[in-house]
Amino acid sequence: MINRRQFLYSMAGTAGALAVPQQSFAGPLDPKKGHLPAKAKRVIMLFMEGAPSHMDTFDPKPALNKLHMKEFVKEKKFKSNMESGKRYYVGSPYMFRQTGQSGAWMCEHFQELEKVADDICFYKGAQAESVNHPTACYHMNTGNKFIGDPGIGAWVTYGLGSENPDLPGFVILPELNYPQGGAANWSNGYLPAYFQGTPMRPVGSPILDLNPPKGVARSTQKANLDLLTAFNKAHAGKHPDHGDLKARMEAYQLAYRMQDQVPEIVNVDNEQQHVKDMYGIGNKVTDSFGRRCLLARRLVEKGVRFVEVYASGWDSHDYLEDAHKKRIQGVDKPITGLLQDLKQRGLLEDTLVIFTGEFGRSPDNGVRGGGKKAGRDHNATGMTMWFAGGGVKAGHTIGATDEIGLNAVEKVHPIKDVHKTILHLMGLDDNRLTFFHAGRNKQLSQVGADIIPELIA
C-alpha cells in the first residue's frame, strides 16, 4: 500500500521523480526476486565490536616492529581520538605465519582458522569514516554515522524477503550487553517495521514471552489472537496508511508461528556431539560465541536471510598482548567450525560470511608505556575485513595498507563500496534498492557507490 504523497510522487512526470510505487503483496517478508543473478542467498555477519587490530591479526608489519617504542610522528591525515601527549610506535607482540596454499597471513593465535584459509578472501583496502565507536558501528551497519537509518540486514530483507514465513528475516545474536549504539545498529530506520532486526538473547529464553503462560492452551491463544486481528483489521480499514499497525498485526502472527519453530532451532544442545565440538561448545573459552555461531548456521539453514553475530572486547588501548590473545582464542574455533560446517552441508557456496569490526587500529599508542602494557588507538584509514562463501574470491588477499598499517594504499574503497558489493553478491542493485523518505529515494550507500570487482569470483 502506498500513501497519497508516494502516489503523487510516483506519478510525477519529471525525470528526477520516476519512482516505482511500493507494491502490496501477500506478506512483507515473502521471498522476492533480486535485480541481478545472485551469488549468495543469505548472510552471516560476524561483527567484532571494539575494532580488532589488523596489524595484530591478519596484516603483519615488520617495519613497525623495527620502530617499536620510538617516538611516533603523526601524519596530517591521521585521525585519532587521543592525539595529545607523547606517542610511540608499537610493534606487534605476536608472531605471524603464512597459511594454506594461498599464503594468507595470520597471527600465531589463530590456530584453527588456518584450516580454512583457502576459503577466505581477505580485504585490506577498506577505510571507515569515524573513529568514535557508536558512530562507526552505525556506519558499518547502516551506511550512516548517525542514528535513524536501516541496518544492512533490513535492506537485504526489504529487497529479498525471507525464505521462512515462520521466522524473522533479520536476526541479531548479541552478547549480554548490546554493542555501542545499541539496537539502532539493526533498526528498520525509515523502512517499514517488518524489516527490523530481531535480537535473540544469549541466555535464558531467546525471546521473552516466546511461550504462552501456564494454563493457556494453543487453541485459546489462537482464538485470542484471531479476535485481536479482527479488531486491528477493522481499525486498519479506517486508517489504510497506518503502516505501523499492519506491521504490528504481522508481528503478532509471526510471534505465534515462531512458537513452533524457535524452541527447537535455538536448542543447540540437541546437535550431535561432534558438531558441538567443532564449534568449541563445552569449552569455557569458546562456548558462548560457539553457541551463537552454531545458532547462526541453524537459522540460515531454516531460511533466515541475514544473521548478525556480535563479539565484543576488542577495544585494546592497553594490554593488547593479553587482551587480543583472549579475544582471538574465543572466536578462532567457533568461526572455523562455522565455515567448515557450512561447507560440509553445501551451504557455504551461497552463504556470504563477513568478518569485520567498525574500524582499524593505529600503529602507535600514547596511553601506556611499552612492553605488555602497550595497546593501540582507533584508526579509520586502515583496516582488514574478510569474506567467505557467497561468490567471493576464495584464497585471495585484496588490497594492502602501508608499511606501518596506518593507511590503506592498494584497492582503497570506502565502506559504502563494501556495502554495494555485499548487495551485489545478494543480487541487489544499490541504485535500485531504494525507499522514498523525506522527499527523496534513499539507499544504503546514501549517495551511490562502486562495486569492488576484485572481491568477486
C-alpha positions in Angstrom: 0.0 0.0 0.0 1.2 3.5 -0.8 0.1 6.8 0.8 -1.0 9.9 -1.0 2.4 11.5 -1.1 4.1 8.4 -2.5 1.4 8.1 -5.1 1.7 11.7 -6.3 5.5 11.4 -6.3 5.4 8.2 -8.4 3.0 9.8 -10.9 5.1 12.9 -11.3 6.4 13.4 -14.9 9.8 14.8 -14.1 12.8 12.6 -14.9 14.0 13.0 -11.3 10.9 11.5 -9.9 10.5 8.2 -11.7 9.9 6.2 -8.5 8.0 2.9 -8.7 5.2 2.8 -6.1 5.7 0.2 -3.4 3.7 -2.9 -4.3 1.3 -4.7 -2.0 1.8 -8.4 -1.7 0.7 -11.3 0.4 3.3 -10.8 3.1 6.0 -8.2 3.5 8.7 -10.9 4.1 7.6 -13.1 1.2 10.6 -14.2 -1.0 11.2 -11.7 -3.8 13.5 -11.8 -6.9 16.5 -9.5 -6.8 17.7 -7.2 -9.6 20.6 -9.4 -10.7 21.7 -13.0 -10.7 22.6 -13.7 -7.1 25.8 -15.5 -5.9 24.6 -15.5 -2.3 21.2 -16.3 -0.8 21.9 -15.4 2.8 24.4 -13.6 5.0 26.1 -14.3 8.4 27.9 -11.2 9.6 30.5 -11.7 12.4 30.9 -8.3 14.0 34.0 -7.9 16.2 32.8 -4.9 18.2 35.5 -2.7 19.6 37.7 -3.0 16.4 40.3 -5.7 16.1 43.8 -4.6 15.3 44.6 -5.5 11.7 48.4 -5.5 12.3 47.9 -8.0 15.2 45.6 -10.4 13.4 46.0 -10.6 9.6 48.2 -7.8 8.4 51.8 -8.2 9.8 54.1 -5.1 9.7 57.8 -6.0 10.2 58.7 -2.3 9.6 56.5 -1.4 12.5 58.3 -3.8 14.8 61.6 -2.2 14.0 60.1 1.2 15.1 58.8 -0.3 18.4 58.8 2.4 21.2 60.3 5.1 19.0 58.5 8.4 19.1 55.6 8.5 16.7 55.5 11.2 14.0 51.8 11.9 13.2 50.8 12.4 9.6 48.3 15.2 8.9 45.6 12.8 7.6 45.8 10.5 10.7 42.5 10.6 12.6 42.8 9.8 16.3 40.8 10.2 19.5 43.9 10.6 21.6 46.4 12.8 19.7 47.7 14.7 22.7 50.9 13.9 24.5 53.9 11.9 23.5 53.1 8.8 21.5 55.2 5.8 20.5 55.2 3.2 17.7 54.0 -0.2 18.9 55.2 -3.3 17.2 53.0 -6.4 17.3 53.7 -8.7 20.3 52.7 -11.7 18.1 54.5 -13.9 15.6 52.9 -14.4 12.1 52.9 -17.2 9.6 51.5 -17.8 6.1 48.7 -20.3 6.0 47.0 -22.5 3.4 48.0 -22.7 -0.3 47.0 -19.1 -0.6 49.7 -18.0 1.8 47.3 -15.8 3.9 48.9 -14.2 6.8 47.6 -15.0 10.3 49.0 -14.3 13.8 50.1 -17.2 15.9 46.9 -17.4 18.0 44.7 -18.3 15.0 45.4 -22.0 15.5 42.2 -23.2 13.9 41.4 -20.6 11.2 44.4 -21.6 9.2 42.5 -24.8 8.3 40.0 -22.8 6.2 42.5 -20.1 5.0 41.8 -21.0 1.4 38.1 -20.4 1.8 38.7 -16.8 2.8 39.0 -13.6 0.8 40.9 -11.0 2.9 40.3 -7.4 2.1 42.9 -4.9 3.4 41.9 -1.8 1.4 38.8 -0.7 3.4 38.6 2.8 5.0 36.0 3.8 7.6 34.9 7.4 8.3 34.7 7.7 12.0 37.0 6.9 15.0 34.2 7.0 17.5 32.8 3.6 18.4 29.0 4.3 18.2 29.1 6.3 15.0 31.5 3.8 13.4 29.2 0.9 14.4 26.3 2.8 12.9 28.2 3.5 9.7 29.3 -0.1 9.3 25.8 -1.4 9.9 23.7 1.2 8.3 25.8 3.3 5.9 25.2 6.4 8.0 27.2 7.6 11.0 24.1 8.9 12.7 21.1 7.1 14.2 17.9 6.5 12.2 18.9 4.6 9.1 18.0 1.0 8.3 20.6 -1.7 9.1 22.1 -3.6 6.1 20.1 -6.7 7.2 16.9 -4.6 7.0 17.8 -3.5 3.4 18.5 -7.1 2.4 15.2 -8.4 3.8 13.4 -5.4 2.3 14.8 -6.3 -1.1 14.6 -10.1 -1.0 12.2 -11.1 1.8 12.8 -14.2 3.9 12.7 -17.9 2.9 10.8 -19.0 6.0 7.5 -17.3 6.9 7.6 -18.6 10.4 10.9 -16.9 11.3 12.1 -13.3 11.2 14.1 -12.4 8.1 16.8 -10.5 10.1 18.1 -11.9 13.4 20.7 -10.5 15.8 22.8 -12.7 18.2 24.3 -10.2 20.7 26.2 -10.8 23.9 24.6 -10.0 27.2 25.5 -6.3 26.6 24.4 -4.8 23.4 27.2 -3.2 21.2 27.9 0.5 21.4 25.0 2.3 19.8 22.6 -0.4 20.9 19.6 -1.6 18.9 19.9 1.3 16.4 22.6 -0.9 14.7 19.8 -3.2 13.5 16.9 -0.8 13.2 14.5 -0.7 10.3 15.0 3.1 10.3 12.6 4.6 7.8 11.8 1.2 6.3 8.5 -0.4 7.4 8.8 -2.0 10.8 8.6 -5.6 9.3 12.3 -5.3 8.4 13.9 -4.5 11.8 16.3 -7.0 13.3 15.1 -9.4 15.9 17.6 -9.9 18.7 17.8 -13.3 20.5 19.1 -13.3 24.0 22.3 -15.4 24.6 21.0 -16.9 27.9 17.5 -18.0 29.0 14.6 -17.8 26.7 16.0 -16.3 23.4 12.9 -14.2 23.0 10.9 -13.1 26.1 7.3 -14.4 26.3 8.0 -16.8 23.5 5.8 -19.5 25.1 2.2 -18.9 26.3 1.6 -18.6 30.1 0.9 -21.7 32.1 -2.7 -22.9 31.7 -3.2 -21.2 28.3 -3.7 -23.7 25.5 -2.5 -23.1 22.0 -6.2 -23.1 20.8 -7.1 -20.4 23.4 -4.1 -18.3 22.4 -5.0 -18.7 18.7 -8.6 -17.6 19.4 -7.4 -14.6 21.3 -5.1 -13.7 18.5 -7.8 -14.1 15.9 -10.1 -11.7 17.9 -7.3 -9.2 18.2 -6.6 -9.4 14.5 -10.3 -8.8 13.7 -10.2 -5.6 15.8 -7.0 -4.5 14.2 -8.2 -5.2 10.7 -11.3 -3.1 11.4 -9.2 -0.3 12.6 -6.7 -0.7 9.7 -9.7 -0.4 7.3 -10.3 3.1 8.6 -6.6 4.0 8.5 -5.1 2.4 5.4 -1.9 4.5 5.6 -1.1 3.3 9.1 1.9 1.1 8.2 2.9 0.5 11.8 -0.4 -1.0 12.6 0.0 -3.5 9.7 3.5 -4.3 11.0 2.1 -4.9 14.5 -0.5 -7.3 13.2 2.1 -9.2 11.2 4.3 -9.3 14.3 1.6 -10.9 16.4 1.0 -13.6 13.8 4.8 -14.2 13.3 5.3 -14.5 17.1 2.6 -17.2 17.2 4.1 -19.1 14.3 7.6 -18.8 15.9 6.4 -20.7 19.0 6.5 -23.9 16.8 10.0 -23.4 15.3 12.1 -21.3 17.5 12.4 -23.5 20.6 13.7 -26.4 18.5 16.1 -24.2 16.5 17.7 -22.4 19.4 18.3 -25.6 21.4 21.8 -26.2 20.1 22.4 -28.9 22.8 20.4 -31.3 20.7 23.1 -31.2 18.0 25.4 -34.2 17.6 28.5 -34.1 19.8 31.0 -33.9 17.0 29.2 -30.8 15.7 29.2 -29.1 19.1 32.9 -30.0 19.4 33.5 -28.3 16.0 32.3 -25.0 17.4 34.1 -25.3 20.8 30.8 -25.7 22.7 31.6 -27.0 26.2 34.9 -25.2 26.4 34.8 -22.2 28.7 36.8 -20.0 26.3 34.7 -20.7 23.2 31.3 -21.9 24.4 29.4 -18.6 24.3 30.5 -17.4 20.9 30.4 -21.0 19.6 26.8 -21.4 20.6 25.9 -18.2 18.7 27.8 -19.3 15.6 26.1 -22.7 15.6 22.7 -20.9 16.1 23.6 -18.7 13.1 24.1 -21.8 11.0 20.8 -23.3 12.1 18.9 -20.1 11.4 20.2 -19.6 7.9 19.6 -23.3 7.2 16.0 -22.7 8.2 15.6 -19.8 5.8 16.6 -16.7 7.8 18.0 -14.2 5.3 20.5 -12.2 7.4 22.1 -13.1 10.8 24.5 -10.8 12.7 26.6 -12.3 15.5 28.5 -10.0 17.9 31.7 -10.5 19.8 32.9 -7.5 21.9 36.1 -6.7 23.8 38.4 -5.8 21.0 39.0 -2.1 22.1 42.6 -2.7 23.4 44.0 0.7 24.2 46.4 -1.0 26.5 47.5 -4.6 27.5 46.8 -5.6 23.9 49.1 -8.6 24.0 46.9 -10.3 26.6 43.5 -8.9 25.6 43.7 -9.6 21.9 45.1 -13.1 22.6 42.0 -13.9 24.7 39.6 -12.4 22.1 41.3 -14.4 19.2 41.1 -17.6 21.2 37.5 -17.0 22.0 36.4 -16.7 18.3 39.1 -18.8 16.5 37.5 -22.3 16.8 33.8 -21.1 16.6 34.4 -19.2 13.3 36.5 -22.1 11.9 33.7 -24.5 12.9 31.1 -22.3 11.2 32.9 -22.2 7.9 33.6 -26.0 8.0 30.0 -26.8 9.0 28.5 -24.6 6.2 30.9 -26.2 3.7 30.1 -29.7 4.7 26.4 -29.0 4.4 26.7 -27.4 1.0 25.7 -24.0 2.4 28.9 -22.1 2.1 28.7 -21.7 -1.6 25.6 -19.5 -1.4 26.0 -18.1 2.2 28.2 -15.0 2.5 30.1 -14.9 5.7 31.6 -11.5 6.7 34.2 -10.8 9.4 34.6 -7.1 10.4 35.0 -4.6 13.1 33.9 -0.9 13.0 37.4 0.5 12.1 41.1 -0.5 12.3 43.7 0.4 14.9 46.7 2.7 14.9 50.4 1.8 14.8 51.0 4.0 17.9 49.9 4.4 21.5 50.2 7.2 24.0 48.2 5.9 26.9 50.6 3.4 28.4 54.3 2.6 28.2 55.9 -0.2 26.2 56.1 -4.0 26.8 53.0 -5.8 27.9 51.2 -2.6 28.7 51.1 -1.3 25.2 47.9 -1.0 23.1 46.5 0.8 20.1 44.3 3.8 19.4 41.4 4.0 16.8 42.2 4.3 13.1 39.7 4.8 10.3 42.2 4.9 7.4 43.4 1.3 7.5 41.6 -1.9 8.5 41.1 -5.5 7.5 37.9 -7.4 6.9 37.4 -10.8 5.3 34.7 -12.7 3.4 34.0 -16.3 2.7 31.5 -18.2 0.5 28.7 -16.4 -1.3 30.6 -15.8 -4.6 33.8 -14.1 -3.2 37.2 -14.9 -4.5 38.3 -17.6 -2.0 42.0 -17.9 -1.3 42.9 -14.3 -2.2 44.1 -11.2 -0.4 42.9 -8.0 -1.9 44.4 -4.6 -1.1 47.0 -3.5 1.3 48.0 -1.0 4.0 51.2 0.9 4.1 54.4 -0.5 5.9 53.2 0.5 9.4 49.5 -0.2 8.9 48.3 3.4 9.1 46.7 3.9 5.7 45.1 1.7 3.1 47.2 2.1 -0.1 46.0 -0.5 -2.6 42.5 -1.2 -3.8 41.3 1.5 -1.5 37.5 1.8 -1.0 35.1 3.4 1.5 32.6 1.3 3.4 29.8 2.3 1.1 31.6 0.4 -1.7 31.8 -2.7 0.6 28.0 -2.3 1.2 27.3 -2.1 -2.5 29.4 -5.2 -3.2 27.6 -7.2 -0.5 24.2 -6.2 -2.0 25.6 -7.1 -5.5 26.5 -10.6 -4.3 23.0 -10.9 -3.0 21.6 -10.0 -6.4 20.6 -6.5 -5.4 21.5 -3.2 -7.1 22.1 -0.4 -4.6 20.8 2.2 -7.0 17.5 0.3 -7.5 17.1 -0.8 -3.9 15.5 2.5 -2.7 12.8 3.7 -0.4 11.1 7.1 -0.6 11.6 9.1 2.6 11.9 12.7 3.5 11.4 13.9 -0.1 13.8 11.6 -1.9 14.6 8.0 -2.7 17.1 6.8 -0.2 19.6 3.9 -0.4 22.1 2.0 1.7 25.1 3.8 0.2 23.5 7.2 0.8 24.6 8.8 -2.5 25.7 5.9 -4.6 28.8 3.7 -4.6 31.1 1.4 -6.6 31.4 -2.3 -6.6 34.8 -3.8 -5.6 35.2 -6.2 -8.5 38.4 -7.8 -7.1 36.4 -9.4 -4.3 34.0 -11.2 -6.6 34.8 -14.6 -8.1 
